[in-house]
Structure formats: structure tokens, C-alpha cells
Amino acid sequence: MTRYAIIDFETNGLMPDSGGRAIEVAAVLVQDNRIVDSWQSLMNPDVRVPPFITALTGITPMMVRTSPPPEKVMAEIAAFVGDATMVAHNASFDRKFWQYELGRIGVPCAHEFLCTVLLARRLYPWSTNHKLATLVDLHNIKVDGRHHRALADASMTAHLFLQMQKDLAALYADEHAESGFLARYQKTAKALVKGAPAPARLW
């Protein structure tokens, strides 16, 4: 059975290439269709935390200054994740920081990534948008913590991912269990894949 690591970064900027660094990271492990473990830490990359980031996340400069260095945090989360398939909401963002922060300490980071945004666009094409908050509300997923904190967002994404697995299993039966199915599904044109029916309350 495939093991998945649902991750989320909070950062002080949008791109590592333009000076953005991770200031918090979390991972939630999913196996056998259930959440089995989680891990979270703030980190101190010795960068400025802009006021708008504090307003968005609640993470203050003092919280970052008193946190462990990225070298320690990233080594620990890499060991926690192991060889799991990675999952993130808007994975292109989290993948860049995952590769950048692990690359800085020389840890291999060639993990496969699944994106719950890409999956949702195909599975729930009738949704008003595919933001995490919208999809969480759509599926009545409990919000434990505040949005834009790494563990809360990773946990919500993990519950969303489990719902997606359930919906895809209903649509594709045995095909869903095949290795690589999700990677193919998220890249296939929306017109060529099956989507879940819209809930009655949307009509």
C-alpha cells in the first residue's frame, strides 16, 4: 500500500529564487486510507518575517527567532517522510521549497508529488473554485487550528485527499488501486476523466 506524506510550508516569500525561505513546515502521513502520524516545526532561516506574513499566519518574528535552524528541521522531516509519495495543495509551490531547503543540506529530494488542486479541478469541476478553504467547506472537513499554519493546512489537505481517494475509488473501482493512477489522473485533460457528481445542495 502506498504511503503518502501530505506537506505544507509557511514561508516569508513566494519563491526561493527571489529570497523566499521556509519558516514552518508540517507533514501528515496517510496509509491504508487513514492518517497515521504527523510532524510539525517552525524554523529560523535568519530572514525577515514581513508584517503581512504575520497577519496571514500568526507567525511572529520572535517565534521564528527562537526556533531551530532549517538544517535540523529539514533533516528531521526528511527522515519522517522517508520515501513516501508527496501530496500538497498547490504542489508546485511546496515542491520548490521542499527541493530548495533539502538541496541546501545535501539531502536527496526527488520525490513524486501529487497536487490536490489539480486533482480537485478534475474531480470536482463544478466547485466555485479549488482553494483549500472552499474544498474543506464543501466536504464539511473539520478545521483544527487556523488556516495558513502548516500543520492545520496539512491536516485539512490530508482529510481532503482521503475524501478524493474515496470518490475516485467509487468512479474507477479497481483502476484506482493501480500504481501511478493519481499521477496520471491529475495530468489528464479534464474532458477525458470522470468527475464526482455535484452535491444536491449546490443546485
C-alpha positions as CSV (number, residue, x, y, z in Angstrom):
1,M,0.0,0.0,0.0
2,T,1.4,3.4,-1.0
3,R,2.3,5.7,1.9
4,Y,1.6,9.4,1.3
5,A,3.1,12.4,3.1
6,I,0.9,15.5,2.9
7,I,3.0,18.5,3.4
8,D,2.6,22.3,3.8
9,F,5.1,25.1,4.1
10,E,4.6,28.6,5.5
11,T,7.2,31.0,4.1
12,N,8.3,34.6,4.1
13,G,8.1,34.9,0.3
14,L,6.7,33.2,-2.8
15,M,9.9,31.9,-4.4
16,P,13.2,30.5,-3.2
17,D,14.8,32.1,-6.3
18,S,13.8,35.6,-5.1
19,G,14.9,35.1,-1.5
20,G,11.8,33.3,-0.1
21,R,12.6,30.9,2.8
22,A,10.5,28.4,4.7
23,I,9.6,29.4,8.3
24,E,7.3,26.5,9.1
25,V,6.7,23.0,7.7
26,A,4.4,20.1,8.6
27,A,3.8,16.6,7.2
28,V,0.8,14.3,7.8
29,L,1.3,10.6,6.9
30,V,-1.6,8.7,5.2
31,Q,-1.5,5.0,4.8
32,D,-4.2,2.3,4.4
33,N,-6.8,5.1,3.9
34,R,-6.2,6.7,7.2
35,I,-4.0,9.3,8.9
36,V,-1.3,7.5,10.9
37,D,1.1,10.2,12.1
38,S,2.0,13.9,11.8
39,W,5.1,16.2,12.3
40,Q,5.5,20.0,12.5
41,S,8.1,22.6,13.3
42,L,8.8,26.3,12.9
43,M,12.3,27.0,11.7
44,N,14.7,30.0,11.8
45,P,16.4,30.7,8.4
46,D,17.6,34.1,9.7
47,V,15.3,36.1,7.4
48,R,12.8,38.9,8.0
49,V,9.2,38.0,8.6
50,P,7.1,40.7,6.9
51,P,4.1,42.1,8.8
52,F,1.7,40.7,6.2
53,I,3.0,37.2,6.8
54,T,2.4,37.6,10.5
55,A,-1.1,38.9,9.8
56,L,-1.8,35.9,7.4
57,T,-0.3,33.1,9.5
58,G,0.0,34.4,13.1
59,I,3.8,33.5,12.9
60,T,5.7,36.4,14.6
61,P,9.4,37.3,14.1
62,M,10.0,36.2,17.7
63,M,8.5,32.8,17.1
64,V,10.9,32.3,14.2
65,R,14.0,33.7,16.0
66,T,13.5,31.2,18.8
67,S,13.0,28.2,16.5
68,P,15.6,25.6,15.4
69,P,17.7,26.1,12.2
70,P,16.4,24.8,8.8
71,E,19.3,22.3,8.7
72,K,17.9,20.5,11.7
73,V,14.2,20.8,10.8
74,M,14.6,19.7,7.2
75,A,16.8,16.7,8.2
76,E,14.2,15.6,10.7
77,I,11.2,16.0,8.3
78,A,13.1,14.2,5.5
79,A,13.7,11.3,7.8
80,F,10.0,11.4,8.9
81,V,8.7,11.4,5.3
82,G,11.2,8.8,4.0
83,D,10.3,7.6,0.5
84,A,6.6,8.5,0.8
85,T,4.7,10.0,-2.2
86,M,4.3,13.7,-1.5
87,V,1.0,15.4,-1.6
88,A,0.3,19.2,-1.3
89,H,-2.4,21.7,-2.1
90,N,-0.9,23.7,-5.0
91,A,2.1,21.3,-5.0
92,S,4.2,23.5,-7.4
93,F,4.7,25.9,-4.5
94,D,5.6,23.4,-1.8
95,R,7.7,21.3,-4.2
96,K,10.0,24.3,-4.8
97,F,10.6,24.9,-1.1
98,W,11.0,21.2,-0.4
99,Q,13.7,20.9,-3.1
100,Y,15.4,24.1,-2.2
101,E,15.6,23.6,1.6
102,L,16.7,19.9,1.3
103,G,19.1,20.9,-1.5
104,R,20.8,23.3,0.8
105,I,21.7,20.5,3.2
106,G,22.5,17.9,0.5
107,V,19.5,15.6,1.2
108,P,18.1,13.8,-1.9
109,C,14.7,15.3,-2.7
110,A,13.5,13.6,-5.9
111,H,10.1,12.7,-4.5
112,E,7.0,12.3,-6.7
113,F,4.4,15.0,-5.9
114,L,0.6,14.8,-6.2
115,C,-1.4,18.1,-6.2
116,T,-4.8,18.3,-4.6
117,V,-5.6,21.4,-6.7
118,L,-5.0,19.5,-9.9
119,L,-7.0,16.5,-8.7
120,A,-9.8,18.7,-7.5
121,R,-10.1,20.6,-10.8
122,R,-10.8,17.2,-12.5
123,L,-12.7,15.5,-9.7
124,Y,-14.9,18.5,-8.7
125,P,-15.1,20.7,-11.8
126,W,-18.4,22.2,-10.6
127,S,-16.8,23.7,-7.5
128,T,-16.9,27.5,-7.4
129,N,-13.1,27.4,-7.0
130,H,-10.5,25.0,-5.8
131,K,-9.0,26.8,-2.9
132,L,-8.3,24.7,0.2
133,A,-10.8,26.6,2.3
134,T,-13.6,26.2,-0.3
135,L,-13.0,22.4,-0.7
136,V,-12.8,22.0,3.1
137,D,-16.2,23.7,3.5
138,L,-17.6,21.7,0.6
139,H,-16.8,18.4,2.3
140,N,-17.6,19.6,5.8
141,I,-14.0,18.9,6.9
142,K,-13.3,19.9,10.5
143,V,-10.8,22.8,10.7
144,D,-8.5,22.1,13.6
145,G,-6.3,25.2,14.0
146,R,-6.1,28.3,11.8
147,H,-5.7,28.4,8.1
148,H,-2.2,29.3,6.9
149,R,-0.5,27.3,9.7
150,A,1.5,24.4,8.3
151,L,0.0,21.6,10.5
152,A,-3.6,22.8,10.2
153,D,-3.3,23.2,6.4
154,A,-1.5,19.8,6.0
155,S,-4.2,18.1,8.2
156,M,-7.1,19.6,6.2
157,T,-5.4,18.6,2.9
158,A,-4.9,15.1,4.3
159,H,-8.6,14.8,5.1
160,L,-9.4,16.2,1.6
161,F,-7.0,13.8,0.0
162,L,-8.8,10.9,1.8
163,Q,-12.1,12.1,0.5
164,M,-10.7,12.3,-3.0
165,Q,-9.4,8.7,-2.7
166,K,-12.9,7.6,-1.7
167,D,-14.6,9.5,-4.6
168,L,-12.1,8.2,-7.1
169,A,-12.5,4.6,-5.9
170,A,-16.2,4.9,-6.5
171,L,-15.6,6.2,-10.0
172,Y,-12.8,4.0,-11.1
173,A,-13.1,0.8,-8.9
174,D,-10.0,-1.4,-9.3
175,E,-8.2,1.1,-11.6
176,H,-7.8,3.4,-8.6
177,A,-5.5,1.0,-6.9
178,E,-3.0,0.8,-9.7
179,S,0.4,2.4,-9.1
180,G,0.6,5.8,-10.8
181,F,-3.2,6.2,-11.2
182,L,-3.3,9.5,-9.3
183,A,-0.3,10.9,-11.1
184,R,-1.9,10.2,-14.5
185,Y,-5.4,11.5,-13.4
186,Q,-4.1,14.9,-12.3
187,K,-2.3,15.4,-15.6
188,T,-5.1,14.2,-17.9
189,A,-7.3,16.7,-19.7
190,K,-10.4,17.4,-17.7
191,A,-12.7,16.4,-20.5
192,L,-11.1,12.9,-20.6
193,V,-11.6,11.9,-16.9
194,K,-14.6,11.1,-14.8
195,G,-15.6,13.6,-12.1
196,A,-17.7,13.2,-9.0
197,P,-21.3,14.3,-9.2
198,A,-22.1,17.7,-7.6
199,P,-23.8,17.6,-4.2
200,A,-27.6,18.3,-4.3
201,R,-27.1,21.3,-2.1
202,L,-25.3,23.1,-5.0
203,W,-28.3,23.0,-7.2
